[in-house]
């Protein structure tokens, strides 16, 4: 049997826009604006829009680089 981490310590692979907004401390409108502008990537799974958590990290790093420039 594989040695799996407890569920509470694992990060989801992708989250819905409202959860992404909470994670980043921004509004849902900001998330949708960034998606529309192509600065934040997402995938569709049926009717759900999902944002990979890796994409959230990239988006945040990009915003940090912009603020330092």
Legacy VTK file of the C-alpha trace (Angstrom):
# vtk DataFile Version 3.0
C-alpha trace
ASCII
DATASET POLYDATA
POINTS 69 float
0.000 0.000 0.000
1.245 3.475 -0.879
2.104 5.930 1.844
-0.371 8.766 1.168
-0.516 12.108 2.927
-3.601 12.962 4.986
-6.221 14.786 2.899
-5.952 17.933 5.047
-2.304 18.385 4.047
-2.694 17.919 0.315
-3.378 20.751 -2.079
-6.049 20.415 -4.762
-4.823 20.261 -8.350
-7.384 22.871 -9.407
-10.005 25.081 -7.801
-13.092 26.973 -8.901
-12.813 30.738 -9.441
-14.443 31.649 -6.112
-11.938 29.502 -4.218
-9.070 30.934 -6.277
-10.235 34.436 -5.359
-10.275 33.510 -1.660
-6.826 31.937 -1.906
-5.349 35.054 -3.536
-7.307 37.599 -1.523
-8.907 39.178 -4.588
-12.466 39.420 -5.861
-14.146 36.923 -8.181
-14.398 39.769 -10.684
-10.602 40.099 -10.643
-10.237 36.364 -11.311
-12.630 36.508 -14.258
-10.940 39.662 -15.609
-7.543 37.930 -15.465
-8.976 34.828 -17.158
-10.526 36.957 -19.915
-7.240 38.820 -20.442
-5.317 35.547 -20.700
-3.108 36.315 -17.710
-4.548 33.402 -15.720
-5.138 30.021 -17.294
-7.993 27.645 -16.630
-9.656 24.508 -17.941
-13.266 23.515 -18.439
-14.474 20.262 -16.888
-18.078 19.862 -17.933
-19.825 23.010 -16.782
-17.131 23.837 -14.218
-14.315 26.301 -14.798
-11.219 25.105 -12.931
-8.005 26.999 -12.315
-4.932 24.856 -11.687
-3.227 25.800 -8.430
0.053 25.873 -10.367
-1.480 28.631 -12.534
-2.293 30.611 -9.391
1.361 30.431 -8.347
2.507 31.589 -11.795
-0.014 34.444 -11.800
1.124 35.593 -8.349
4.808 35.419 -9.315
4.065 37.453 -12.458
2.252 40.115 -10.428
5.173 40.225 -7.978
7.661 40.668 -10.840
5.532 43.481 -12.286
5.392 45.298 -8.960
9.186 45.087 -8.571
9.899 46.368 -12.091
LINES 1 70
69 0 1 2 3 4 5 6 7 8 9 10 11 12 13 14 15 16 17 18 19 20 21 22 23 24 25 26 27 28 29 30 31 32 33 34 35 36 37 38 39 40 41 42 43 44 45 46 47 48 49 50 51 52 53 54 55 56 57 58 59 60 61 62 63 64 65 66 67 68
